[in-house]
């Protein structure tokens, strides 16, 4: 029986019942637990006032949503003229999603191959493009609108788990969270996953409070749909099923098994269109996407540092990596491979590293765990610090991991004594599932962002607890909380990793070249080389620039530099061949084309050039 039901039956206030129950729980706490002891006794009530009347709930929800949307509209107005606003480069996620969405809008709903990427977001884009035309501005406007609604939903979640003030704090944190605003400005799926996860969490709360098969089916459908935008939710789904079966939180008796079964079946139903599509395309069982193997290897290989890192021969962008992953796997196994077999090969390579170097792998896991909680935002598409030159809003004192991480950890500590509450268990499990996912794969800002809404709820609880301690003039509690927060702040703000902005300068060079600003493009490529001499792309792009301008001597010099960094880059050999041909050295041209085709036979232009030169 829940505390609210006991209160109703006894005619008492829920708050009094809760304090009595928690008093019983505190007597069983281990005395050695210093943190719990520091906040035991007559504790601040994190769960009252629980809620307000329905009209006020709606007004607060709308207020937070409108605040978030107003900030995002300012940001949208700032970035609409930036060179990175429109997807520009075939190797980046936003370009691939944009092209995929356009293809869907043109009526190609079912592609000829297995999904290589999570499919829900491209279909979301495809619907917008089909309904309103191909407009990047409208697509991003829609993303900002959905992201703003998610901020309002976090108020409802925070209020349900704790109280209305915690909900308001969590919603405002999300409204002002810099990386959430930043990634909503790119064509990526994080905002969609956050929205679906928030709706899922509210559905789970309702299903736990008043269980029914319908609610658990709805929750399963939402979890499956979310998995098509962010696969880490599947870890959460497994935890929820185990929680339902073994802790009887969903309901008592045999019904919990029924609800677990319908929840699981609904997940399979939501995911099944992707699975069926993949089977029809390749006659293989690929549940959602075939890029899992290379993604797993990117976080678990001899060069890994806990972030996305691949050997140079696998390329530096999504499209090249996909192609090179297949070529290398086929070269090693000496046979053609399907997309699933390529993925399985790279899973195997990662497992081989983990088995052969267990101590190093253990250190890698520790690095990932530290980076997950660290304040530093690990870049994904572009470093947020680089993008501030186009968006002054990002330079303002918005909320970020600098404060969120220590506050969230403080909130987690404060909630340990309340861990028996079902809602707290659910947000613990969700945050933990994202954390586990990063340990399995790698850490970067975009993937970590999925956990931010629930870390914001814990942070809200910490802020509320501290405010109540200050209001009660509880010196011991104030000193304890501030001491713990200070220690966490120092620990999470130590710089443990730093990335150069070389990729951002290289990408800016690509954009400037497309606009015909060749000198400015060359300057950006050179800056990228200075920042990261072991990065092959700017050398290659400079070689192309000189080749297109007719300076083949300079082009040859830079293509040769590419091959010093990455001796297996097929296109560098191919471009060297073209430049050697222009300088009259046919033998060297043939030599480099032959080497290029050895590395990548699927180059009809190179094969044709070689045939003409014989």
N, C-alpha and C positions, 0 to 999 in steps of 0.2 A: 504494500500500500504506500502511495506517495505521501510526502509531507502535506501537500495541499488537501488530499483526501482525509488524512488524519485530522487536520485543522477543521475541515467542514464537519466531520462527525462529532468532534468534541466541542465545536462552537468556539474555537480559539483562533487567534491570528496565526497565519502561516509563519510569520517571522518568529513568534515565540516557540512554535513547534520546532522550527529549523534550528534555533539556537540551543534548544534542549538536546536535540539529536546530535548536533555538532559537539556539544559539551561531552556527551557520552563518547563520541569518536575520539576527542582529544585525549581522554584519559588513557586510551590505548596506544597513543603515539609513542614511538621509541624516544627515550630521553636523550639519546645521543644525537638525535637529529637537530642540529643547532638552528638551522633555518626555520624549521617548524616550531621549535621552542620559542624562537624570537617573536613569532607572530601568533602564539597561542594565548590562551586566557580569554579575556573579554574582547573578542576580536571585532574588527570592523565588519559590518554586514555587507558583503559584496552583492547580495541578492535582493536588496530593498533600497528604494522603492522599485517594485518589479516593473510596473507598467503605468501607463496613463490611459485616460479614456480614448476610445477609438478615434474621434476627430483629431485629437492632439497627436496621436500616433501618425495619422495621415499627414498632418501639417509638418511634423518633424521629418518624416520620410521625404516629403516634397522639398522641404527647405534644404536638406543635405543634398538631394539630387540636383536641385537648381544651383546650389553653390558649386558643386562639382562641374556642372555643365557650363556655368559662366566662366570658370577658370579654363576649362578645356576649349571654349570658343575663343578666348584670348590667345591661347596657345596655337589653335588652328589658324587664326589670322596671322600669327607671327611666322609660322612655318610654310604657309602656302606658296611663298615665293622662294623658298630655299632650294638649292640645287638637288637636294635629296628627296624632295616632296614626291616626285613621280618616280616609280621604279625605273632604274636605268641600266642595271647590269644583270645579265643572264644568270650569274652564279650566286645571287643573293636570294634569300627566302621571299622577300616581298615581290621581286620580279617574277619568280616562279609561280607564286600564288596568284599574281595578277594575270599572268598568261593562262594559267589553269582556269581561273574564273571566267576569262573572256571566252575560252574554248567551251565551257559549260553553257554560257549565255548564248552561244551560237547554235546550241542544240546538241552538242556532243556530250550527252549526259553520262555515257558509259565509254570509257577510254579503252584502248586496245591492250593495255598492259596492267599489271598489278599496281595498286597505289604505292607510290614512293613518296610518302608524306601523308600526314593526317588529313582526311578528306572533308571533314565537315566545313571548315573555313572556306575552302575554294567554292563549295556549293553555296555558302552564304554570299560570297562575292558574286558568284554566277547569277544568283537571283537578283541582286541589286543591279548588276549590269544589264540583265535581261529586262528588268522592269523600268529602270530609269536611264539606261544607256551607260556607256563606259565612262565613268567619271570618278577619278581618284578622290576628288574633293568630297563628293557625296558619300563615297564608301567610308572615308575617314570621319565625316560628320556622323554617319550612322554608328561607327565604332565609339566615338566620343559620347554619343547619346546613351548607348548600352552600358558603357563604362560608368557613366554618371548614375544610371539606375542601380548598378551594382553597389555604389557607395551608399545609396539609400537602403538597399537590402542589408548591408552590414550593420546599419542601425537596428534593424529588426532582429538580426541574429544576436548582436551584442545585448540587446534588451532581453531577449528570450533566455540567453545563457546567464546573464547577471542582472542588470537593471537598466533603466532607460538612460542614465547618465553614461554608463559604460558604452551603451549602444551609440549614443551621440558622439562620444570621443572616437570610437572605432570608425564610424561613418565619416567624420571630419578628417581623420588620419588618411583614410582612403581617398577622400576628395582632394587632399593636398599632397598625396604621395607622388614624388617626382618621377620615379621609374614607371609607375602606372600611367601617368600622363604621357610620358615619353614613348612607351611601347604602343599605346593606343594610337599614336601618330604614324605607325608603320602598318603595312599590310601583313599582320601576323595574328595568330589565333589566341593569344593570351587573354585578351579582353573577353572573348567569347567563352573560354573555359571558366574564367572567374565568375561570369554571370550565371552560367549553367550550374556551377558548383554551389553558388549562393542559393539558388532556387532549390537545388538538391538538399542542401543542409536544412532549409526551412521545412521541406517536405519530410525529412527524417525526423525532425523535432516533433512534427505533427503525428507522424506514424508511431513514435515512441509514446507520446502522450495519450493518444487514443488510437490504438492499433486497429488496422483493417487491411484486408488483402488489397483493396484498391489503392491505398496509400503506399504500400510496399511495392506494388506494381509501378506506380507513378515514379517512386524513388529509383527503381531499377532502370526504367526507361531513361530518366534523366542522367543516371550514372553512365549508361551505355552511350547516350548521345554525347556526354562530356568526354568520354574516352576517344571519340572520333575527332576531338579537338586537342586533347591533352591526355596522353596514355597513362600518366602517373595516377589518375583517378582509379585505375583498376587495382592498384595496391590498396587504396582506401576501401574499395568495394570488398576485397578479400577480408580485410580487417573487420568490416561491418558484419559480414556473414559469420565470421568466427565469433564476434561479439554477441550476435543474436543467438547463436546456438549454445554457447558455453556460459554466458552470463545471465541469460533470461531477461535482458533489459527490454527486449521488444514486447514481450508478453510472457505470461506464465504458461506452463503446461506444454502440450504437444503443438499448440498453434505456432509457437516460435519456429518450429521446423517448417511448417507450412509457409510462414512469412519469409523465412530465409530462402525457401525453394522458389517462391514466386518472384522475390527480389532478384535472385540469380537468373531465373528464366527471362525476366524482363530485360536484364542487361544483355543477355545473348540475343534477344529479339532486336534490340536497338542497334547492336553491332552487326547483326547478320547481313544487312544489305552490302556492307563493305566486304565481308567474308565471301558472300555469293559472287559479287563482282570480281574479286580476285581469283576465285576458282574458275569462273567462266573465262577469264582472261588468260590464265596460265595453267589451269587444271592442277593446281596445287593448293594446299590448305595454308592460306596466309590470312590470319584473323582480321588484321586492319591494314598494316603497311609492311613493306619489305625493306625499309631502311634501318630497322632496329639493329642489325648486326654491325654495320659500320659506325652507327652512333655509339653502340656499346664499346666498340674498339677505340673510338676517339677518346673515351675516358679511362680506358684500361689497356695501355700499351707501354712499351719500354720508355717512350718519351713523355708519358702523361705526367702532368703536374696537378691534376684535379680539375682542370678546365678542359675545354674542347681542344685537343691537340693531336694532330696526325703527322706521320712521316711525310716529308716533302713530296715523295713520289705519288702520294694519293691526291695531291692538288690542294688548292687553297679556296675553292668555292664549291658549292653544292653540286653543280652540274659536272664539273671536272672530277670531283670525288666519286660521284656515282659511276662515271665511266671508268675511271682508273681502278676503282674497287673491283669491278667486273673483270677488267683486263688482267690485273695482277692475280686474281683468284683463278682465272682460266689458265694463266701461264703456269701457275704452281700445280694445278690439278691436271693440266694437259687435256682439257676437254671443255666444250661449251657448257655454260651454266645458266640456269634460270635465275630469276631475281631472288627467289627464296634460297636457292643453293648458294648464291653469292653472300646473302645475309648470314646463312649458317656457317660459311667459311670464316667470316670475320668474327662471329661469335666464338668459333673455335680458336682463332688466333688470340683473342683476348683471354680465353680460358687457359690457353697454353702459357701465356705470360703470367697469369695469376698462380698457376700450379708451379711453374719453374722458379718464380721469385716471390715466395710467400711473404717474406719480411718486407720487401719493397712494396708489395701490394697492401700490406697492413699499414705501412706508412702513408700510402696513397689514400687509403680510406680515412685516416686521421686528418690528412690535409683537406680532403673534401668536407669533412665534418666541421673543421675550423672555418673554412671559407664560406660555408653556408651561413654561419652566424656573423661573419666579418662585415664591417661597414662598407668595405670596398665593393663597388658595383662592377662586376666582371663584364666587359663589353660583349655584345652579341653582333648585331648588324653594324652599329656605330657606337663609339664611346659617347655617353651622354655629355661628358665634359667637352668634347669636340663640337657637339651640336649646339652648345650654348651660344656660339657666335651667330647663329641664325634665330635662336629663340631666347630672348632675354628672360622670359619667365623661368627657365631652368636655372638661371643664376640667382633667383630670389630664394629666401630662406624657407623653402618648402620642406615637407617631411621626407626623411630618407632613412636608410638603414643605420645611419649614425646614431639616431635616437631610438628607432624602432627595435633594433636588436636587443639592447640592454633592457628596455622597458618590457618587451615581450618575455624575455627570460625571467625578469622579476615577476611578471604576472604569472608565469608558469609555476614559479616557486610558491607564490601566494595561493595558488589554486591546488597545490598538492593535497592539502587536507580536505579538499572538496571533491576529490577525484571520483567519489562514488556517484556523483550526479551524472545522469545519462548525457545531458547536453555537453558537459565539460569533457566527458569521455569521447564524444563524437568529434569535438574540435581538436582534442589531443590527437586522436587517430588521424584526422585529416592532415594536420601539420606534420605529424610523424610520417605519413605516407609520402609527402613531398620530400621530406628530409631523406627518407630511405631511397627514393627515386634518384636523388642527387648522388648518394653514395654508390648506387648501382651504375649510374652513367657519369655525369660530370656536373659542375656548378657553373652557371652563368646567370646574369641578371634576369633574363626573360623567363627561364625555367623556375628560378627561385620566386619570381613574382606571384606564382600561383598560390604560394603559402601566405603571402603578405596579408590578405584580408583577415585571416584567423590569428596571425601574429598581432594584428591591429586590435583584435578583441582582447587578447591577453594584455597588450599594452594599455588598453583602456581600463582594464581591471586594476592594473598597477597604479595608474594615474588616480583613479577613483579612491583606491585604498589609501594612497598617500594624502590626498586632499582631506579625507575623513579623519586620518590620524592627526593632521595639522589642525583641523577644526576642533578636534577633541583635546588638543594640547597634550597629546600623549608623547612625552619626550623620548621614552624608550623606543617606541615604535618609529618615531620620526628618525631618530639616529640610526636605528637598525636598517630601515628601508633605504635611507640615503647612503649608508655605508655599502650595502649590497649593490645598490644601483651604481655607485662610483666604481666598485670593483668590476662589475659587468661592463660598464662603459669603457674602462681602460682596456679590458681583455678583448672586447669586440672591435675596438678601434685601432689596435696594433696592425700596422700594414704587413700583411703576410704574402701578398702577391701584387704585382703591378704589370700592366700591359701597356705597350707603346701605342701610339696613335698612327702607326705606319699604315695599317689597312685603311683607315679613314682618309689619309692623304692620298693613297693610291686610288681609292674610289673617287675622290674629288678630281683627281687627274683624269680619270676616265670620262667624267661628266664634262670637264673643260675641253677635252679633246673632241667630244661629240659636238660641242658648240663652236668648234673651230678655233679655240683659244690654245694654240699649240705650245707657245712659250710658257704660258701659265700652267698647262698640263705637265710639261717637262719639269717645271720647278716643283710641282707637287710630287711627281715620281721620285725626284732626287731627294726631297725631304723624307719620303717614305724609306728610301734606301739608307739615308743617314740614321734614321731612327731604328731601323731593323735590317742590318746588312744581310742577314740570312733569310730574307723574305724574297721569294723568286718573282712574284707578280710585277713589282715596279720595274725590275730589269727587263722583263719580257715586254711590258707596255712601252717602255722607252725604246726598245728595239723595234717594235711595230711602228712607233711614231717616226723614227728616223727612216725606216724602210719606206713608209708611205710618202715621206718628203724627198725620197731619192738619194738619201745619204746612206748607202749600203755599207760603207766602211764602218760607220758608227753603229749601224744596225747589227753587223756581225760581232762587233765588240760586246754589245749588250746581250745578244743571244748566247754568246759564249759564257758570259757571266751567269746567265740563267742556269746553264748546264753545270757550272761549278757548285751552285746551290742545290740543284735538282738534276742529277745526271740522267734521269728517266723521263724527262718532260718531252713527249713526242712532238708537240707543236713547236717547241723551240728548235728541234732538229729540222722540222719541215721549213720553218721560216729562215733558218740558216741556209738551207738548200736554195730557196728562192733568191736570197741575197747573193750567194756565191754564183748563181747562174747569171745574175745581172752584172757581176764583175768579170764574167767570162770564164770562171773556173768551173767547167761542166763536171769534171771528175769529183770535185768536192761536193758539188750540188747533189750528184747521184749518191755519193757516199752517205750524206746526211739524210736524204730521202729514204734510202734503204733502212737506215737505223730507225728513222721515225716510224716506218711501216712495221718493223719488227716489234716495236713497242705498242703500236696501235694500228692494226691492219685496216680498221674501218675509217679510212681517209681517202675517199675517191679522188679528191683534188690532187693529193700527193701522188697517188698511184698513176693518175693521168699524166702528171708532170714528169714522172720518172720514165714512163713509157715513151713520151716525146723526146726525152733526152738520150735515149739509147742509140 
